[in-house]
Amino acid sequence: MAQTGNHKGLTFGIFLAPFHRVGENPTLAMARDMELVEWIDELGYDEAWIGEHHSAGWETIASPEVFIGALIERTRYIRLGSGVTSLPYHHPLMVANRFVQLDHMSRGRTMLGCGPGALPSDAYMMGIDPSTQRDRMEQSLAAIMALLKCEEPVTMKTDWFELNDARLHLAPYSFPHFPIACASTITPSGMIAAGKHGVGVLSIGAGLPGGPEAMAKQWAIYEETAAKHGHKADRSKWRIVVNAHLAEDDEQALREVHAGERRETVTYFEDTLGRPPGRADDPLREGVKMGSTLVGTPDTVAKGIERLLGYSNGGFGGVLFRAHEWANREDTMKSYELFARYVMPHFQGAAEPLAASNRWIRDNRRRILGNNVEAVRRAFTDTGRAVPDEYRFRTVGAQDIDPGEG
């Protein structure tokens, strides 16, 4: 399993688009999103990636940078990234400058996620041809990477932006720069862009139907492209985005999210964005069966992550849960807590030393605990006092042993 940061094993976090149904108080929704990131910071999650959207009513954060700036002051440990900044919507010099500033403000807790822009309606309002967005993202990323080197001035001209002897007057706080990742769905473009520049990947497609089975092929595209451009393919920079919800019972977890999942899928993805309706009679259970959705007890979800690791054919560096409101607020917050308590330690190596210590005591309790009880008995006899009845025979495990033995 990959090693990342200070952890042995995987990192964990959320991918916060966010998703709030139309009709909900948007001011309160943003406050609740802040509260969610503060909560998972307390629970020990590693990352939160914040989305950028400008239309369609559900995904209400327009500027991940502004949101991150506020979160820097309200959190202590968690890393904060854009998930993602739609590069064709911004001049690359401005993107680089904003994230360098956030890198300093956060003392190295900032990350830049890059994408072409997810909603066609956003591009339409700005007069951007959707067929140009992937190329423009790659052009912008190339400019950003050149600027972050802080070496020679960058001159570059495309059909939508220019750089003339451009340079950053403030170098990144992180060396050589903050983490950068490209979003990848089902097309090769995200993997190719990430591999070309040696940056990380946010595999959003892993949570879609057929996504788990495609993971190994997607990573192979990254490895091939990275090698072609002289970069080492580092699986620790590969993050998988999936849907998840935990409860203390599998059926309870499914009941808690059933209505909310249907509402989001039908009213947003199908009725608003035009995604074809699913064919499964029970899409939620089907997603759990396919491995693209992780719903159940901590043990069930842990097994689901193990399955994804198997599909990846070599491992990945992190898991991001797509933040949703399928369940009510109380159950949602409890879900994140259950994962932090019972699943994170398994994948980050924190549970094994405790389990090993427990096994050692169990395997050696006759020798270790027996001597302890004998010491207590002698504390009475050495001072001429009678040994209490409960110490006349010492009990180790389920068997009584005469205190004079061994």
PyMOL commands that set and color helices and strands:
alter all, ss='L'
color gray80, all
select helices_A, chain A and resi 26-43+64-74+87-89+92-105+120-125+130-148+189-197+204-207+211-228+235-237+250-270+283-290+298-312+329-342+344-348+351-363+365-381+389-392
alter helices_A, ss='H'
color red, helices_A
select strands_A, chain A and resi 3-4+7-8+11-16+47-50+79-82+85-86+110-115+154-157+162-166+180-184+200-203+238-246+293-296+318-322+394-396+399-401
alter strands_A, ss='S'
color yellow, strands_A
deselect
rebuild
show_as cartoon
